[in-house]
Amino acid sequence: MKNLWLVLFMTSVAAAVEPASAKTVSGIPESLSGYWFYWSDPDGTLRATDIQQRMAQGEKRKMLIPSNWSRHDRDLLNYNGVVWFARAFNAKKPRLTERLFLQFDGVDYEADVFLNGRPVGRHTGYFEPFRINITDTVQAGENLLIVRVNSPRDEGYADKKTLIKGIFVHHDCRPGSNSGQQNQNEPTGGIWGDVRLVRTGPVAVEGARIMTELKDGKGRITARYRLRNYSASTQYPRLNLSVAGKTFESTPVKGRANVKINPGAMEEAVVTLDVPDPRLWWTWDHGRPDLYRVVAQLVFEGVVTETREDAVGFRTIEFDEKALIMKLNGRPVFHRGSNYIATQWLAGYGREQFQKDIDLMKGANLNSIRVHAHVLPHTFYDLADESGVLVWADFALIWGYDPSESFARDALRQYRAFIDGWFHHPSIWLWCAHNEGSANDPLNIRLVEMARSLDPTRVHLKNSGKWPPGPGGWDEHEYAGWYGGNYLEFADKQHQFVTEYGAQAAPAGFEKILASGHRWPPDLDDWRYHDFQLTENLRNLGPLELFNSVADFVETSQKYQYDLLKFSTEAYRRTKYRPLGGIYHFMFTECWPAMTWAVVDHERAPKLGYHALRDAMAPVIVSLEVRRREVAPGETIDIPVWVVSDLDEPLKNWRVRFGVEGGEAQTSEVSLGADAAMQVAVLKVTAPETPGTSVRIFSELFDSESKIQNPKSKISMSEWGFVVKSDPFRLGHWTFRTGDDMAWAKGDAAPEGFKPIKVPGNWENDGYPDYDGYGWYRATFVVPPAHKGELQLMLGPVDDVDELYVNGEFVGRTGRFPPNYETAWTAERAYMIPEKLLRKDRPNVIAIRVYDSTGGGGPYKGPVKLIVPVGVDLASDRWRLKHGDDPAWSDPAFNDKDWKRVRVPQTWEGTLGEVDGFGWYRLKFDVPPSALPAGPLTLTIGAVDDVDATYLNGKKIGQTGEFPPSTGGGATWTTMRRYFLPRDLLRAKDNVLAVRVYDGGGGGGIWQGPVRIDAMDASLRYRPVRATYP
């Protein structure tokens, strides 16, 4: 572990275009913002002389600068390319002792600048302010300024990108979501920052490096300013320096330096000042974020020609790269954070908007924020400095980029500019070069090595996230409950530092955002464009057919996000320093009108998830350590009660009150050390005997004055809801053991070595860490004597391959075991158990053989239950099959009598031989109305190798995967197809089901059942935890 001291420095090089300080006040700046004329140039054929001619001819349109052009002109909504901007301005010719600069605060992405027909400078990169010396080009009176801005489409999208724009080019929170077709729509090009004229003397400040040091309680500031002589004679300027409190009153400390600078040369002026009794910069929850104002004045011949002001703070950072715990000024600080993308279009997003966002962050009890995969203007970091919010500072790289040396040089240049220019902000504690960019690890290594040499005082990370697999960072991106698994898994997570976790939620008034408005069922293309993730929403919230309207879906999605965030954040905080050093939720604000992971929408209205984050991120919380949603009738469970405190002082004589709603509450005294987490009590809950009954538990914390705290202040309340499950088949407790022995499929008594295990759940989180290979699960169930017919075992997805046995008989398999291994870890299992295998005289035995190649292993998500299937079985030998492809084959009137008759389900290679490509299945069937169950219907056609499009009576009702020439869709061969079936499509007689299939290799066809029409399982819709929400 080593101390990291706050350092400020900026560097610049002699060039026509220089980095510009956002802090510089030079004479009287003359703003050139306002209305400019503009012309799009899609072919890139215009020249500056053409623009001069068009200006003279009056052929022009106006755009307010600063602006991102897609926000100003509907014709440019999805335009990537060149736009020319021009405006006239009046100026005085600089005197012999003056220099005149054009300063641009931000241009996206390439800027070529012309003044009075002459090229004067060029700049590449969206975030860095820059300035151009126009002393010799400007003329007295009217001048014509022309700027050619090129913000091109990144032709290397998605894994060989060349534009260093991070989330402004490629992200799942921008227009079009993470899709190659539309993800670069509504681009960010334009002159998005202010433009102004800046006058200086013959010597100008080019950059600064200001170091603050703390030693033995004393403060020292060493300020180094780079000064360039723009004149043809030797100059002898003086630099005056003054340091005083910015956030408090103090007596200024002053110093000066005299410098000799030869013509065209750059020299460094150095001033060192001791600051008595320095006040420290803290996060808002641990103290005051005190800042010092450092004012430098450049004096030439007794006249102040340039003034520069910076705000710095005294603070130290220590970071243990093994324990992953940060200390601020010698104290451990647990990071309660979130990821942040303010907007997709920076123009017009200023101090007022950033301040509102920071107020919302502090209102959610966050002490840290990750600026996610992009660079924001200085204004945001200034406000973070002033507000006491730590910043994890990402560079603008995300996912894959061009591996060429030319791109690497550009990335190194821009990363240097970021660190040099933003270094003085005391809020920044970490520089991160790349987000989820392990494919570019050689570049990442070079970036982080350079960054460490530039700034040895802060923490550095080459690549955020250990996902996807590869040489990632030490931080985790964990999406249990969204991209896989169940959010209950957070109760068992043992991560050291987490920088992404969360779930999507639609904003209130989502229908106002959508072009399709209130339409239900939804227009999925419209929803996807607005970042809706279909697969993940259906997996976690349930089929859309179980919702009644857009508003109904919005409400459930917000409740799901609330429940996931409250549960996961509390679970993480219970592991504080054992081993967790900090958490950053994903995502804080919506950066455009869309449905993302954010807890605050684009209009800055909090979603329900904001309240979950606010309560679970409070400096002091009480938390119930629950691990499931259901309890068995009459079951008794113990629930640990925890108190977590991030305060710097201990909790003395506090008490926690907890119990079952409607029952007698218990009280326990709490004495907890500073900055600690501890289990303080156990709540014992006995479930009622009545299935379907809700059981609600709660805990609340009282301070030493016996006042219950409002969740909006420091202390939160915790509550949870169970449901007493209905289990007519009495599916018993599960047991498990590692290894592989086919004898374990048989026998009523559990073989030796089987131990209890939680199902659903990963075996690696339940006593078998890091185990990959074979494992067996066993459980029993009872069939009531009056039952008739088959049963269906719903098992959810299994990591990776499984096969099911009932009473020793094989039932079904998903995936392929070694040696011809093929994972099916995302496929949902639904196995039909024939009536002939069931016995009523004694318990039935389920045995599941599982193979896991990597990851958690086992049936990890659920639901796991036995149900009585009600519907129409379509599995039979009456199907017809033909190799080939013709859209006419979906027509119910088509005559298929010459097609081959086959049994479904089975691979088609068993009938057609070893053929790949397209094929069609057809089935004619009758459905008497009395055979159909009530409610919404589902058509299940099982698993298809590889891609299918399914038609009923000529109407397409569903598709899984993409047909050539897109991708071939081979990754979908294990996916269980379940399609909503409109009841009015069915006829009593002569229905025709047609399934178009593409097989890219392997067995091909509808290879695994069930194949049937059922009532849609209403339990698939997410059931919120709470009775009421904020």
MARBA-395809 format. One record per residue (C-alpha): z, x, y. Coordinates in steps of 0.5 Angstrom, whole numbers, padded with zeros to 4 digits, always signed. Layout:
BEGIN
ZXY ...
***
This chain:
BEGIN
+0000+0000+0000 -0002+0003+0007 -0001+0000+0014 -0007-0002+0018 -0006-0002+0025 -0010-0006+0030 -0016-0002+0033 -0021-0004+0038 -0028-0001+0039 -0035-0002+0041 -0041+0002+0040 -0048+0002+0043 -0054+0007+0043 -0059+0009+0048 -0065+0004+0048 -0069-0001+0052 -0064-0007+0049 -0057-0005+0049 -0051-0009+0045 -0048-0013+0051 -0040-0015+0051 -0038-0022+0052 -0032-0020+0056 -0036-0016+0062 -0036-0019+0069 -0041-0015+0073 -0041-0016+0080 -0044-0024+0081 -0047-0026+0074 -0053-0030+0076 -0054-0036+0071 -0061-0037+0068 -0059-0042+0064 -0062-0049+0065 -0069-0052+0064 -0074-0047+0061 -0082-0049+0059 -0084-0048+0052 -0090-0048+0047 -0090-0048+0040 -0094-0043+0037 -0095-0045+0029 -0101-0040+0028 -0097-0034+0032 -0104-0033+0036 -0101-0034+0043 -0100-0028+0047 -0095-0027+0054 -0102-0027+0058 -0103-0034+0055 -0097-0037+0057 -0098-0034+0064 -0104-0038+0064 -0101-0044+0062 -0095-0044+0067 -0101-0043+0072 -0105-0049+0070 -0098-0054+0069 -0099-0054+0062 -0092-0055+0060 -0086-0058+0057 -0078-0057+0059 -0073-0055+0054 -0065-0055+0057 -0063-0047+0055 -0058-0046+0051 -0061-0050+0046 -0063-0050+0038 -0070-0053+0039 -0070-0058+0032 -0064-0061+0036 -0068-0062+0043 -0075-0064+0040 -0077-0069+0034 -0084-0065+0034 -0080-0059+0032 -0075-0062+0028 -0077-0058+0021 -0081-0053+0025 -0080-0046+0023 -0084-0041+0027 -0085-0038+0034 -0084-0042+0040 -0085-0039+0047 -0080-0040+0053 -0081-0039+0060 -0078-0040+0067 -0079-0037+0074 -0073-0034+0078 -0072-0031+0085 -0069-0024+0085 -0067-0019+0090 -0070-0012+0089 -0064-0008+0086 -0062-0002+0091 -0062+0005+0089 -0055+0005+0087 -0056-0002+0083 -0058-0003+0076 -0060-0010+0074 -0060-0013+0067 -0062-0019+0063 -0056-0021+0058 -0058-0026+0053 -0051-0029+0049 -0055-0031+0043 -0062-0032+0040 -0064-0034+0033 -0068-0030+0031 -0073-0025+0034 -0074-0024+0041 -0079-0021+0045 -0078-0021+0052 -0083-0020+0058 -0082-0020+0065 -0088-0021+0070 -0093-0019+0064 -0090-0013+0062 -0086-0012+0055 -0078-0010+0057 -0075-0011+0050 -0074-0014+0043 -0068-0016+0039 -0067-0018+0032 -0061-0022+0029 -0058-0029+0031 -0051-0027+0033 -0051-0021+0037 -0051-0021+0045 -0056-0016+0048 -0058-0014+0055 -0064-0011+0057 -0065-0006+0063 -0070-0009+0068 -0069-0005+0074 -0076-0002+0075 -0079-0009+0073 -0076-0014+0077 -0079-0015+0084 -0077-0018+0090 -0078-0026+0090 -0081-0030+0085 -0081-0027+0078 -0084-0030+0071 -0079-0029+0065 -0082-0030+0058 -0079-0030+0051 -0082-0030+0045 -0077-0033+0040 -0079-0033+0032 -0075-0036+0027 -0079-0036+0021 -0078-0040+0014 -0075-0035+0010 -0080-0034+0004 -0075-0030+0000 -0071-0036-0001 -0067-0037-0005 -0065-0030-0009 -0069-0025-0005 -0068-0028+0002 -0069-0023+0008 -0066-0027+0014 -0059-0025+0016 -0057-0032+0018 -0052-0034+0012 -0051-0041+0012 -0056-0043+0017 -0061-0041+0012 -0058-0043+0005 -0052-0047+0004 -0050-0053+0000 -0047-0056+0007 -0054-0056+0011 -0059-0061+0011 -0063-0062+0005 -0057-0059+0001 -0058-0053-0004 -0065-0054-0005 -0072-0050-0005 -0076-0056-0002 -0071-0058+0004 -0066-0053+0005 -0069-0050+0011 -0070-0056+0014 -0068-0058+0021 -0067-0050+0023 -0063-0046+0028 -0068-0043+0032 -0068-0042+0039 -0064-0039+0045 -0058-0042+0043 -0053-0038+0048 -0053-0037+0056 -0058-0032+0059 -0056-0029+0066 -0058-0023+0071 -0052-0018+0071 -0052-0013+0077 -0048-0006+0076 -0048+0001+0079 -0052+0007+0077 -0047+0008+0071 -0045+0002+0067 -0040+0000+0061 -0044+0000+0055 -0038-0001+0050 -0031+0000+0049 -0026+0002+0043 -0019+0000+0045 -0013+0002+0040 -0006-0001+0040 -0001+0003+0036 +0006+0001+0034 +0011+0007+0032 +0019+0006+0032 +0018+0000+0036 +0014+0003+0042 +0007+0001+0044 +0001+0005+0046 -0006+0003+0048 -0011+0008+0048 -0018+0006+0051 -0024+0009+0050 -0030+0007+0054 -0037+0009+0053 -0041+0010+0060 -0048+0011+0061 -0051+0014+0067 -0058+0010+0069 -0059+0014+0075 -0063+0021+0076 -0057+0025+0079 -0051+0027+0076 -0045+0022+0077 -0038+0022+0078 -0035+0015+0077 -0027+0013+0076 -0025+0009+0071 -0018+0005+0073 -0015+0001+0067 -0009-0004+0068 -0005-0007+0062 -0001-0013+0063 +0001-0019+0059 -0004-0024+0058 +0001-0030+0055 +0007-0028+0059 +0009-0025+0065 +0010-0017+0065 +0009-0011+0070 +0002-0008+0069 +0002-0001+0067 -0004+0003+0070 -0008+0009+0069 -0014+0012+0071 -0020+0017+0068 -0025+0021+0072 -0032+0023+0069 -0038+0027+0070 -0044+0024+0067 -0051+0028+0067 -0057+0024+0069 -0059+0019+0063 -0053+0021+0059 -0047+0018+0056 -0040+0020+0056 -0033+0017+0054 -0028+0016+0059 -0021+0016+0056 -0014+0013+0058 -0008+0013+0054 -0002+0008+0056 +0005+0007+0054 +0007+0000+0054 +0015-0001+0054 +0018-0006+0049 +0011-0009+0047 +0011-0016+0045 +0008-0017+0038 +0002-0022+0036 +0004-0027+0030 +0001-0033+0027 +0004-0039+0030 +0008-0041+0024 +0012-0034+0024 +0012-0033+0032 +0009-0033+0038 +0001-0030+0038 +0003-0026+0045 -0003-0022+0048 -0004-0017+0053 -0010-0017+0058 -0014-0010+0059 -0018-0009+0065 -0022-0004+0066 -0026-0003+0073 -0031+0002+0074 -0031+0005+0081 -0037+0009+0085 -0036+0012+0091 -0030+0007+0093 -0033+0001+0091 -0032-0003+0084 -0039-0004+0081 -0037-0007+0074 -0030-0010+0071 -0029-0011+0064 -0023-0015+0061 -0021-0015+0054 -0015-0019+0050 -0011-0015+0045 -0005-0015+0041 +0000-0011+0038 +0001-0012+0030 +0000-0009+0024 -0003-0011+0017 -0001-0008+0010 -0004-0011+0004 -0003-0009-0003 -0009-0009-0007 -0006-0010-0013 -0001-0015-0012 -0006-0018-0006 +0000-0020-0002 -0001-0019+0006 +0005-0017+0011 +0004-0018+0018 +0009-0014+0022 +0012-0012+0016 +0013-0019+0014 +0010-0022+0008 +0005-0028+0010 +0003-0033+0005 -0004-0035+0007 -0005-0043+0008 -0012-0043+0010 -0019-0047+0009 -0026-0045+0010 -0030-0047+0016 -0037-0048+0019 -0037-0051+0026 -0044-0053+0026 -0051-0052+0024 -0053-0051+0031 -0049-0047+0036 -0052-0049+0042 -0047-0053+0046 -0042-0052+0042 -0037-0048+0046 -0029-0047+0048 -0028-0055+0048 -0030-0056+0041 -0028-0050+0038 -0021-0051+0041 -0021-0058+0038 -0022-0055+0031 -0017-0050+0032 -0012-0056+0034 -0014-0060+0028 -0013-0053+0023 -0006-0053+0026 -0005-0060+0025 -0006-0059+0018 -0001-0053+0018 -0006-0048+0017 -0005-0041+0019 -0011-0038+0017 -0019-0040+0017 -0025-0037+0013 -0031-0037+0018 -0035-0038+0012 -0041-0034+0011 -0044-0033+0018 -0041-0030+0025 -0039-0035+0030 -0039-0033+0038 -0033-0030+0041 -0031-0036+0044 -0028-0038+0037 -0025-0032+0035 -0022-0032+0042 -0018-0038+0041 -0016-0036+0034 -0013-0030+0038 -0009-0035+0043 -0007-0040+0038 -0004-0035+0033 -0009-0037+0027 -0011-0031+0022 -0019-0030+0021 -0022-0028+0015 -0029-0026+0018 -0035-0026+0013 -0041-0023+0015 -0048-0027+0015 -0050-0026+0007 -0049-0031+0002 -0052-0031-0005 -0059-0027-0006 -0063-0022-0002 -0069-0018-0002 -0067-0011-0006 -0071-0007-0001 -0069-0001+0003 -0072-0004+0009 -0067-0010+0008 -0061-0006+0007 -0062-0002+0013 -0063-0008+0017 -0056-0011+0014 -0052-0005+0015 -0055-0005+0022 -0053-0012+0023 -0046-0011+0020 -0044-0005+0024 -0046-0009+0030 -0041-0015+0028 -0035-0010+0026 -0036-0006+0033 -0037-0012+0037 -0032-0017+0034 -0027-0011+0033 -0022-0013+0039 -0020-0019+0036 -0013-0019+0033 -0013-0025+0029 -0019-0022+0024 -0015-0019+0019 -0021-0018+0014 -0028-0016+0014 -0032-0019+0008 -0039-0017+0007 -0042-0022+0002 -0041-0029-0001 -0042-0030-0008 -0047-0024-0008 -0046-0020-0014 -0054-0019-0015 -0054-0015-0009 -0048-0010-0011 -0051-0004-0009 -0052-0006-0002 -0045-0009-0002 -0042-0002-0004 -0046+0001+0002 -0044-0005+0007 -0036-0004+0005 -0036+0004+0005 -0039+0003+0012 -0034-0002+0014 -0029+0002+0012 -0031+0008+0016 -0032+0004+0022 -0025+0000+0021 -0020+0004+0017 -0014-0001+0020 -0016-0008+0016 -0018-0010+0009 -0025-0010+0007 -0028-0014+0001 -0035-0013-0001 -0037-0019-0004 -0032-0026-0004 -0031-0029-0011 -0031-0027-0018 -0036-0033-0019 -0042-0032-0021 -0040-0027-0027 -0041-0020-0024 -0038-0015-0020 -0035-0020-0015 -0029-0019-0011 -0021-0020-0012 -0021-0027-0010 -0023-0033-0014 -0027-0039-0013 -0024-0045-0017 -0027-0051-0018 -0024-0055-0023 -0024-0062-0022 -0031-0061-0019 -0036-0057-0022 -0033-0057-0029 -0026-0059-0032 -0020-0063-0029 -0016-0062-0023 -0010-0063-0027 -0012-0056-0030 -0009-0053-0023 -0002-0054-0026 -0004-0048-0030 -0008-0043-0026 -0005-0036-0025 -0009-0034-0019 -0008-0028-0014 -0012-0030-0009 -0016-0036-0008 -0022-0037-0003 -0025-0043-0005 -0023-0050-0008 -0024-0057-0007 -0029-0063-0008 -0034-0067-0004 -0032-0074+0000 -0036-0078+0004 -0034-0080+0011 -0033-0086+0014 -0039-0090+0016 -0043-0086+0011 -0048-0091+0012 -0049-0090+0019 -0052-0083+0017 -0056-0085+0012 -0063-0087+0013 -0062-0092+0008 -0056-0095+0011 -0052-0100+0007 -0057-0100+0001 -0054-0101-0006 -0056-0098-0011 -0057-0092-0007 -0063-0089-0005 -0061-0082-0008 -0066-0078-0005 -0063-0080+0002 -0056-0078-0001 -0058-0072-0004 -0061-0070+0003 -0055-0071+0006 -0051-0066+0001 -0049-0071-0004 -0048-0068-0011 -0050-0073-0016 -0048-0070-0023 -0041-0068-0020 -0040-0074-0017 -0042-0078-0023 -0038-0074-0027 -0031-0074-0023 -0032-0081-0020 -0036-0085-0025 -0042-0088-0025 -0045-0091-0019 -0046-0098-0022 -0039-0099-0023 -0038-0099-0015 -0040-0105-0011 -0043-0102-0004 -0043-0096+0000 -0036-0097+0003 -0033-0098-0004 -0036-0091-0006 -0034-0088+0000 -0027-0090-0001 -0026-0088-0008 -0029-0081-0006 -0024-0080-0001 -0018-0082-0005 -0021-0077-0011 -0021-0071-0005 -0014-0073-0003 -0011-0073-0010 -0015-0067-0012 -0013-0063-0006 -0006-0065-0006 -0005-0064-0013 -0008-0057-0013 -0005-0054-0007 +0002-0056-0009 +0001-0053-0016 -0002-0047-0012 +0004-0046-0008 +0009-0047-0013 +0006-0040-0016 +0007-0037-0009 +0008-0029-0010 +0008-0030-0017 +0002-0028-0017 -0001-0032-0011 -0002-0029-0004 -0006-0034-0001 -0011-0040-0001 -0017-0042+0003 -0019-0049+0001 -0027-0051+0002 -0029-0054+0007 -0025-0056+0013 -0030-0059+0018 -0037-0062+0017 -0042-0058+0020 -0047-0064+0021 -0048-0071+0019 -0047-0071+0011 -0042-0072+0005 -0039-0065+0004 -0033-0062+0001 -0030-0062+0009 -0024-0066+0010 -0026-0067+0017 -0032-0071+0019 -0038-0069+0024 -0035-0073+0029 -0028-0070+0028 -0025-0076+0025 -0020-0074+0019 -0022-0076+0012 -0016-0078+0007 -0016-0071+0005 -0014-0068+0011 -0008-0072+0010 -0007-0069+0003 -0008-0062+0006 -0003-0063+0012 +0002-0065+0007 +0001-0060+0002 +0000-0054+0007 +0006-0056+0011 +0011-0049+0011 +0016-0053+0007 +0014-0058+0002 +0018-0061-0004 +0013-0062-0010 +0013-0065-0017 +0010-0061-0023 +0006-0066-0026 +0001-0065-0031 -0002-0071-0033 -0004-0078-0031 -0002-0082-0037 +0004-0083-0042 +0005-0086-0048 +0009-0093-0049 +0016-0091-0049 +0015-0084-0048 +0020-0079-0045 +0018-0073-0040 +0021-0068-0036 +0018-0067-0029 +0021-0061-0025 +0022-0061-0018 +0020-0056-0014 +0022-0054-0006 +0017-0048-0003 +0019-0045+0004 +0014-0041+0008 +0020-0040+0013 +0023-0034+0015 +0030-0036+0015 +0033-0039+0008 +0034-0047+0007 +0042-0048+0007 +0045-0055+0005 +0039-0058+0004 +0038-0064-0001 +0032-0067-0005 +0032-0074-0007 +0028-0076-0013 +0026-0082-0018 +0022-0087-0021 +0020-0092-0016 +0024-0099-0017 +0030-0095-0021 +0036-0091-0019 +0034-0085-0015 +0038-0078-0016 +0040-0073-0011 +0040-0065-0012 +0043-0060-0007 +0038-0054-0005 +0039-0047-0002 +0033-0043-0002 +0032-0036+0001 +0027-0035+0006 +0020-0035+0004 +0021-0037-0003 +0019-0042-0008 +0024-0045-0013 +0025-0051-0018 +0031-0054-0016 +0032-0060-0021 +0028-0064-0027 +0026-0071-0026 +0027-0075-0033 +0022-0081-0034 +0022-0086-0040 +0015-0090-0040 +0016-0098-0041 +0013-0100-0047 +0008-0105-0044 +0001-0101-0044 -0003-0101-0037 +0004-0101-0033 +0004-0096-0027 +0010-0092-0027 +0011-0089-0020 +0015-0083-0018 +0017-0079-0012 +0021-0074-0009 +0023-0073-0001 +0027-0067+0002 +0033-0068+0007 +0035-0062+0012 +0042-0060+0013 +0043-0065+0018 +0041-0071+0013 +0034-0072+0016 +0028-0074+0012 +0022-0070+0015 +0016-0073+0017 +0010-0070+0014 +0007-0069+0020 +0012-0064+0022 +0014-0058+0017 +0016-0062+0011 +0012-0066+0006 +0014-0072+0001 +0011-0071-0006 +0009-0077-0010 +0005-0079-0017 +0003-0085-0021 +0002-0085-0029 -0001-0091-0033 +0002-0093-0039 -0004-0092-0044 -0007-0097-0049 -0008-0094-0055 -0010-0099-0061 -0012-0094-0066 -0005-0090-0064 -0009-0083-0063 -0003-0078-0065 -0001-0072-0062 -0007-0066-0063 -0005-0059-0067 -0009-0053-0066 -0010-0046-0069 -0015-0040-0068 -0020-0038-0074 -0025-0041-0078 -0024-0045-0085 -0028-0051-0087 -0022-0053-0092 -0019-0055-0085 -0023-0061-0085 -0020-0064-0091 -0013-0066-0093 -0008-0071-0090 -0003-0066-0088 -0004-0061-0083 -0005-0054-0086 -0001-0048-0085 -0001-0045-0078 -0003-0051-0074 +0001-0052-0067 +0001-0057-0062 -0004-0057-0056 -0006-0061-0050 -0012-0065-0051 -0016-0065-0046 -0015-0058-0044 -0017-0051-0045 -0014-0047-0050 -0014-0041-0046 -0009-0045-0041 -0005-0047-0047 -0002-0041-0051 -0008-0037-0053 -0010-0033-0047 -0017-0029-0047 -0018-0032-0054 -0026-0033-0056 -0029-0035-0062 -0027-0041-0067 -0022-0046-0067 -0020-0052-0070 -0017-0059-0067 -0013-0064-0072 -0011-0071-0070 -0009-0077-0074 -0011-0085-0072 -0009-0091-0075 -0014-0097-0076 -0011-0104-0076 -0012-0108-0082 -0016-0113-0078 -0021-0109-0075 -0028-0109-0077 -0034-0104-0076 -0035-0097-0073 -0031-0094-0068 -0034-0089-0063 -0030-0082-0061 -0030-0080-0054 -0029-0073-0053 -0032-0071-0046 -0035-0064-0046 -0033-0058-0050 -0033-0051-0049 -0038-0049-0052 -0040-0052-0059 -0037-0057-0064 -0037-0061-0070 -0033-0067-0072 -0030-0069-0079 -0027-0075-0080 -0023-0076-0087 -0027-0069-0089 -0034-0072-0088 -0038-0069-0083 -0040-0074-0077 -0044-0070-0072 -0045-0064-0068 -0047-0061-0061 -0049-0055-0059 -0051-0049-0064 -0046-0045-0068 -0047-0037-0069 -0052-0034-0071 -0057-0038-0068 -0052-0040-0062 -0053-0044-0056 -0048-0047-0052 -0047-0054-0050 -0041-0053-0046 -0043-0059-0041 -0045-0064-0045 -0041-0070-0046 -0039-0072-0053 -0039-0079-0056 -0039-0079-0064 -0040-0086-0068 -0036-0086-0074 -0039-0091-0079 -0034-0096-0082 -0035-0093-0089 -0031-0087-0087 -0025-0091-0084 -0019-0093-0088 -0014-0098-0087 -0009-0096-0092 -0006-0090-0089 -0008-0085-0083 -0015-0083-0081 -0015-0075-0080 -0020-0072-0074 -0022-0065-0075 -0026-0062-0070 -0029-0055-0071 -0030-0051-0064 -0034-0044-0062 -0032-0041-0056 -0036-0035-0053 -0033-0034-0047 -0029-0038-0042 -0023-0043-0043 -0025-0046-0050 -0024-0053-0053 -0025-0060-0050 -0023-0059-0043 -0024-0065-0039 -0024-0072-0043 -0024-0077-0043 -0021-0077-0050 -0020-0084-0054 -0023-0088-0059 -0026-0094-0057 -0030-0100-0061 -0037-0100-0059 -0039-0107-0057 -0047-0108-0056 -0054-0107-0059 -0055-0101-0064 -0062-0098-0063 -0062-0092-0068 -0066-0094-0074 -0073-0092-0077 -0077-0097-0073 -0079-0092-0068 -0086-0090-0066 -0088-0083-0064 -0094-0079-0062 -0095-0072-0059 -0099-0072-0053 -0098-0075-0046 -0101-0081-0042 -0098-0085-0037 -0101-0091-0040 -0096-0090-0046 -0090-0093-0042 -0094-0100-0041 -0091-0105-0046 -0097-0108-0048 -0100-0102-0050 -0102-0102-0058 -0098-0096-0061 -0099-0099-0069 -0103-0092-0070 -0097-0088-0068 -0092-0084-0073 -0086-0088-0075 -0080-0084-0075 -0072-0085-0075 -0068-0084-0069 -0064-0080-0068 -0067-0073-0071 -0071-0067-0068 -0079-0069-0068 -0080-0062-0071 -0078-0065-0078 -0084-0070-0077 -0089-0067-0073 -0088-0060-0075 -0087-0054-0071 -0090-0057-0064 -0087-0056-0057 -0090-0060-0051 -0090-0067-0049 -0089-0073-0054 -0087-0080-0053 -0083-0085-0057 -0083-0093-0057 -0079-0098-0060 -0080-0106-0060 -0073-0110-0061 -0070-0116-0059 -0064-0118-0056 -0061-0125-0057 -0056-0126-0050 -0050-0127-0055 -0051-0120-0057 -0050-0117-0050 -0043-0115-0048 -0041-0118-0041 -0041-0113-0035 -0046-0108-0033 -0050-0105-0038 -0051-0098-0040 -0057-0095-0045 -0055-0089-0048 -0061-0085-0052 -0057-0079-0054 -0059-0072-0053 -0066-0070-0052 -0069-0063-0053 -0071-0062-0047 -0073-0067-0041 -0074-0074-0042 -0076-0080-0037 -0074-0087-0040 -0078-0094-0039 -0076-0101-0041 -0081-0106-0041 -0085-0101-0036 -0080-0100-0031 -0077-0093-0031 -0069-0093-0031 -0068-0086-0032 -0069-0079-0032 -0066-0072-0034 -0069-0065-0033 -0075-0063-0029 -0082-0064-0032 -0087-0058-0032 -0089-0055-0027 -0083-0055-0024 -0078-0052-0029 -0079-0055-0036 -0072-0057-0036 -0069-0053-0042 -0062-0053-0040 -0061-0060-0041 -0062-0061-0048 -0055-0062-0050 -0054-0067-0044 -0052-0074-0047 -0057-0079-0043 -0053-0085-0041 -0057-0090-0036 -0056-0096-0032 -0059-0102-0035 -0061-0108-0031 -0059-0114-0034 -0065-0118-0032 -0070-0112-0035 -0068-0115-0042 -0072-0120-0045 -0069-0124-0051 -0075-0122-0055 -0081-0116-0055 -0077-0111-0051 -0081-0104-0051 -0077-0098-0050 -0081-0092-0048 -0079-0085-0048 -0083-0079-0045 -0080-0072-0047 -0082-0065-0046 -0080-0060-0051 -0080-0053-0048 -0078-0050-0055 -0074-0052-0061 -0073-0058-0065 -0075-0063-0060 -0074-0070-0059 -0069-0075-0059 -0064-0071-0064 -0057-0073-0063 -0054-0080-0062 -0051-0085-0060 -0058-0089-0059 -0055-0096-0056 -0054-0101-0051 -0047-0102-0049 -0042-0105-0044 -0041-0099-0038 -0034-0097-0039 -0030-0099-0033 -0025-0093-0035 -0030-0088-0033 -0029-0090-0025 -0024-0086-0022 -0017-0089-0022 -0013-0086-0016 -0006-0084-0016 -0003-0087-0011 -0002-0094-0009 -0003-0093-0002 -0006-0088+0002 -0005-0085+0009 
***
